[in-house]
Amino acid sequence: MGDQEVRALSGINLEIASGEYVSLMGPSGSGKTTLLNVLGLLDRPNSGRYELDGKDVTDLSEVEQARVRREKIGFVFQSFHLVPRLTAAENIELPLMLAGTALAERKARVDETLLSFDLLDRARHRPAELSGGQRQRVAIARATILRPTILLADEPTGNLDHRIGAEVMALLEGLHHAGATLILVTHDRELGARAHRRIAMRDGEIVADER
């Protein structure tokens, strides 16, 4: 920033086991989202080493990173990031299209997902015609349609009221109970406390790691 160097992350030494449920907590600017982005291969660290499933993914090309994200990682964001011109069903189908899945299988998978996320009656609605909770359900359905083993959630209830937020967390935790590794960034201590492992960050460093 100008002539000042800002270390978004510094001295991070972290191992997360397959199937864990981890929350990342800390004040704004503590490095939570940057760490999540590194774990999701959206940001590349300036130094250090990142291994995913026992393989060094630190210096993969952008094409190789995209393949790993597609095969292993699902993202859920506070702002949903749905494509406005696409219907709920088309948003959910998008990762399957990008992965080259055949049309018949895409339709079957999308129909199954719409049913399991209670979105059948909203399949043809665009994001602007959906409530916040429905949009987040669509976003989670899209994030998990390729059956990733890792689910990264950045403030997934930040734009939702308490009741709808609880429903969204129940969905995410259900996916964790089905076997996914769930890593959650949140400012909400109550939400963070639900995780089996709670990591606190400050100024780009891990200051507490409790199970």
N, C-alpha and C positions, 0 to 999 in steps of 0.2 A: 504494500500500500504506500505509494509514493516512494520515499527512500527508506521506509521501515519494513523490515521483514517480519511477517506474521506466521508463526508455526501453527497451522490448524490442528496438527497432531504432532506429538513429540514423545518419543520413548515408549510407544505402545508395544506391549508384549502380551499377547492374548491368544488363548486357545479355546475354541468353542466346539464341543462334541456334537456329533450327529444326534438329532432328536431333542436338543436342549431348548428351553424356553427362557430367553434372556431379555431383560429390559436395560436400555441405555438411558440414564437420567443425568440431568445437570442443567445449569442455567444456559440461556441463549449465548452462543459463541463458545461453548465449552468443547465443541468438536464432535458432538453426537452424530449429526447428519453427515459430516465429512467421513467419520469412521464407517457409517452405514454405506456410504457411497463407495468407499474403498472395498468393503466386503462384497458389494454388489457389482464390482468392476465398472463402475461409472466414473470414478476418480482413480488416477494412478499415483501412487506415492512417489516422492522424489528419491527416497532411499528406503532400504529395508526389504523384507521378503514376505510375500503372502502366498500361503499354500492352501489350496482348496481340494478336499478329498485326497490329500497326500501328494498333490501335484503343484509345482511352482507355477502360478499364474501371473506373477508380477509383471513380466515383460512380454506377455502375449500381444500379438498384433490386434488391431481393432476388430478385424474379421473374426479372429479366434476368440476374442473376448465376447463378441456378440453371440457366437455359438455356445459358449459356456453359459452365458446369461439365459439364452433360450432354453437350454437343456436342464439347468439346475436351479435357477433363481426366479422367484416371483416378487414383484414390487407392489406395495400398496402405499399411496401417498395421501397426505391431508387434502390436497386439492383435486383428487380423483384422476385428473389428466385423461378424461375420456375424449374421444374425437367427436366434436359437436354435431357434425353432419351425419354421423352413423347412428343407427338404432342401437338399443341395448344389445340385441342379438348380434348385430354386426360388430360392435365393440368387443364382445366376448369372443367372436370368431376370428378376429384380426390376428392373434398370435398363431393360430392354426394355419391361416392363409400364408403368413410369412414363413412358416415352417414347411410349407409345401404339402400339407395334409390333403388327401383326396376329398372331393366335394361330399361324397356320401358319408364318409367318416366325420367330416366337419359338422354336417347337419346333425348327425346322431349325437355327437359330443356336446354340441351347443344346446340341443333340446334337453339332454340329460342334465346339463349344468343349470339351465334356466329353471328346471323343475326343482333341483336340489337347493337352489338359492331363492326359491319362492318368487321367481321373476317372470313366469310364463305369461301373465297378463300384462306385462310391461315390455315384452319382447320387441314390439314394433315402435316403441316410444323412443324419441331422441333424448339426450341428457337434459335439455332444457325443460322437458315435460316430466321429469322425475324428481322426487323429493331427494334431500341430501342422503338419507339412509339408503334409498334405492340406488342412487348413483354410487355410493360406496360399495354396495353389494355387487353391482355390475363390475366395479373396479377389482374387487376381490375375485369374482368369478373369472374375469379376464386374466388376472395374475396367476390363477391356479389351473387354467384350462389345459396347460401342457404338463400338469402334475409335477411341479418343481419339488425338489427336496429341501430347499431353503426358502423361507418367506421373510422378506424384509419389509417392515411396516414403519413408516415415518409419520408420527402423530396421526394415526388413522382415524381417531375420533375427534380431532381438533375442531372440525367444522360442524359437529353434530351435537344435538342436545343429549342429556344424560341417558334417557331411555333408549334412544336409537344407538348411542355410543355403546351401551351395554350389549345390544343385539349384535353390533359389529364385532365387539370383542368376543362374544360367544362363538361367532363364526370362525374368527381367527384361531381361537383356542381349540375349537373342534378340529380344525385342520392340523393343529399341533398334536392333538391326541391321536390323529390318524397317522402320525409319523413324521410330519414336517418339522424341521428346525425353525423356530420362530424367534426372530430378533426384532424387538420393538423399541423405537425411540419415542419417549414421552416426557412431557413436563409434569404430568399428573402423578403424584406420589401414590395415590390409591391404585391407579392402573399399573404403575411400575411394580408395586408390591405384589401383584398377582403372579409375576414371573417367578420361576423356580430359582433364577439367578439374577441378581441385581447389580449392575455396574454403574458407578457414579463417576462422572467426568467433570473436570474443571481445567480451563486454560489448555486444552488439548491433551491432557493427561488423565489416566485412570487413577482416581484417588480412593476408590473402594470397590471391592468385588466380593459380594456376599451370596451365599447359597442358602 
